[in-house]
Amino acid sequence: MSERAAPFYCPYCGDEDLRPSEEGHGAWECASCNRAFRLSFLGLLAKGLRHDSVDEGGTAI
């Protein structure tokens, strides 16, 4: 098991005053804008799959 990945800034206000939340793994709180958010790992992309080869629905073209 690896250590948790820490965000460098809030995705809402851009401030760096973040703390882990008590809501569980991947949950963070921003002291600046008073928002809470969760980070999660979605998975690995297939080798050779590029972002420009995926349509708006997430289906490979």
Contacts in CASP RR format, 6 or more apart in sequence:
PFRMAT RR
TARGET T0000
AUTHOR 0000-0000-0000
METHOD contacts of the structure
MODEL  1
MSERAAPFYCPYCGDEDLRPSEEGHGAWECASCNRAFRLSFLGLLAKGLR
HDSVDEGGTAI
4 20 0 8 1.000
4 25 0 8 1.000
4 26 0 8 1.000
5 39 0 8 1.000
6 18 0 8 1.000
7 18 0 8 1.000
7 28 0 8 1.000
7 39 0 8 1.000
8 16 0 8 1.000
9 15 0 8 1.000
9 16 0 8 1.000
9 18 0 8 1.000
10 16 0 8 1.000
10 17 0 8 1.000
10 18 0 8 1.000
10 30 0 8 1.000
10 32 0 8 1.000
10 33 0 8 1.000
10 35 0 8 1.000
10 37 0 8 1.000
11 37 0 8 1.000
12 30 0 8 1.000
12 33 0 8 1.000
12 35 0 8 1.000
12 37 0 8 1.000
13 30 0 8 1.000
13 32 0 8 1.000
13 33 0 8 1.000
13 35 0 8 1.000
14 32 0 8 1.000
15 30 0 8 1.000
15 31 0 8 1.000
15 32 0 8 1.000
15 33 0 8 1.000
17 30 0 8 1.000
17 31 0 8 1.000
17 32 0 8 1.000
18 28 0 8 1.000
18 29 0 8 1.000
18 30 0 8 1.000
18 31 0 8 1.000
19 28 0 8 1.000
19 29 0 8 1.000
19 31 0 8 1.000
20 26 0 8 1.000
20 27 0 8 1.000
20 28 0 8 1.000
20 29 0 8 1.000
21 27 0 8 1.000
21 28 0 8 1.000
21 29 0 8 1.000
21 36 0 8 1.000
23 36 0 8 1.000
23 38 0 8 1.000
26 38 0 8 1.000
26 39 0 8 1.000
26 40 0 8 1.000
27 36 0 8 1.000
27 37 0 8 1.000
27 38 0 8 1.000
28 36 0 8 1.000
28 37 0 8 1.000
28 38 0 8 1.000
28 39 0 8 1.000
29 35 0 8 1.000
29 36 0 8 1.000
30 36 0 8 1.000
30 37 0 8 1.000
46 60 0 8 1.000
49 60 0 8 1.000
53 60 0 8 1.000
53 61 0 8 1.000
54 60 0 8 1.000
54 61 0 8 1.000
55 61 0 8 1.000
END
